[in-house]
């Protein structure tokens, strides 16, 4: 079954941040939409739709059916989004972004009480923590990726 962009975003939001509350899910949806809309760097050259962003190789663990050679049961195909997840997808697709998130293009869970100031690849700067996830805005170095 081919999922619509709305369905894909709702499933990704539930999978990546379902336990992070509404703001955590809004932050993840905001990152996806920021990637769709950016016109610089690798996302600006490669990904211009929600589907492209979600399925760009190596970007979201929840979009992978296998991780490290093992089946990943925590994937978008095994999600059952509810009205909350669809509502957040609709909110983000309408152009809304989580306050304070900026133009964040990345997030990850550091499994630590603090967030590194720079995204691991060196092209992002810490901007906001929501729940267990750290969010990063692009630096000027990102434009050359």
C-alpha positions in Angstrom: 0.0 0.0 0.0 1.3 3.4 -1.0 0.9 5.8 2.0 0.1 9.5 1.4 2.5 12.1 2.7 0.1 12.8 5.6 0.0 9.1 6.5 3.8 8.8 6.3 4.3 11.9 8.5 1.8 10.8 11.1 3.5 7.3 11.3 7.0 8.8 11.5 5.8 11.2 14.3 4.3 8.4 16.3 7.3 6.1 15.8 10.1 8.7 16.4 8.5 10.7 19.2 5.3 9.0 20.3 6.5 9.0 23.9 7.7 12.6 23.9 4.3 14.3 24.2 2.8 16.7 21.8 5.7 19.1 21.7 8.2 16.3 21.0 6.0 15.1 18.1 5.6 18.6 16.8 9.4 19.1 16.9 9.9 15.9 14.8 7.3 17.0 12.3 8.9 20.4 12.2 12.3 18.9 11.3 10.7 16.9 8.5 9.0 19.9 7.0 12.2 22.1 7.5 14.0 19.5 5.4 11.3 19.6 2.7 11.5 23.4 2.5 15.2 24.0 2.7 16.9 24.8 -0.6 20.5 24.5 0.6 22.8 21.6 1.4 22.1 18.0 0.8 18.4 18.2 1.7 18.0 21.1 -0.7 19.5 19.1 -3.5 18.0 15.7 -2.7 14.7 15.9 -0.8 11.8 18.0 -1.8 8.8 16.0 -0.6 7.8 14.4 2.7 8.3 11.0 1.2 11.8 11.9 -0.1 12.8 13.2 3.3 11.5 10.2 5.3 13.0 7.6 3.0 16.3 9.3 2.4 18.7 6.5 3.3 20.1 6.5 6.8 18.0 9.4 8.1 15.3 8.0 10.3 15.6 4.7 12.1 11.8 4.4 12.0 11.9 4.3 8.2 14.2 1.3 8.3 12.9 -2.3 8.4 16.3 -3.6 9.4 18.9 -2.0 11.6 22.3 -3.5 12.1 21.2 -6.6 10.2 18.3 -7.2 12.4 14.6 -6.7 12.0 13.5 -3.3 13.4 10.0 -3.8 14.8 9.9 -0.1 15.7 9.2 1.1 12.1 6.5 3.2 10.4 4.9 0.1 8.9 4.0 -1.2 12.4 2.5 2.1 13.6 -1.2 2.8 14.1 -1.5 6.5 14.1 -4.4 8.2 16.0 -6.1 11.5 15.6 -3.3 13.1 17.6 -0.6 12.0 15.1 -2.7 13.0 12.1 -3.4 16.4 13.8 0.3 17.0 14.3 1.0 16.0 10.7 -1.7 18.4 9.5 -0.4 21.2 11.7 3.2 20.8 10.3 2.1 20.4 6.7 0.1 23.7 7.1 3.3 25.5 7.8 3.4 25.6 11.6 6.6 25.0 13.5 7.4 24.4 17.2 8.3 27.7 18.9 12.0 27.9 19.6 12.9 25.2 17.2 14.3 27.5 14.5 15.2 25.9 11.3 16.3 22.6 12.9 17.2 19.9 10.4 18.3 17.2 12.8 17.5 15.6 16.1 18.8 12.6 18.1 18.5 11.1 21.5 22.0 11.4 23.2 20.9 9.0 26.0 22.4 11.7 28.3 21.2 14.6 30.4 22.9 17.1 28.2 23.0 17.8 24.5 26.3 18.2 22.6 26.6 21.7 21.3 27.3 20.5 17.8 25.5 17.9 15.7 27.7 14.9 15.4 28.5 15.6 11.7 29.6 19.2 12.6 27.1 21.0 10.4 24.5 21.7 13.1 24.4 23.8 16.2 22.3 22.9 19.3 19.1 24.9 19.5 16.5 23.1 21.7 15.9 20.0 23.8 12.4 18.5 23.8 12.0 15.5 26.0 14.9 13.1 25.3 15.7 14.6 21.9 18.2 17.3 21.0 17.5 19.5 18.0 20.0 21.2 15.8 19.9 24.2 13.4 22.2 24.2 10.3 25.5 26.1 10.4 26.9 27.9 7.4 29.1 24.7 6.8 25.9 22.8 6.0 25.4 24.7 2.7 28.4 22.9 1.3 27.2 19.4 2.1 
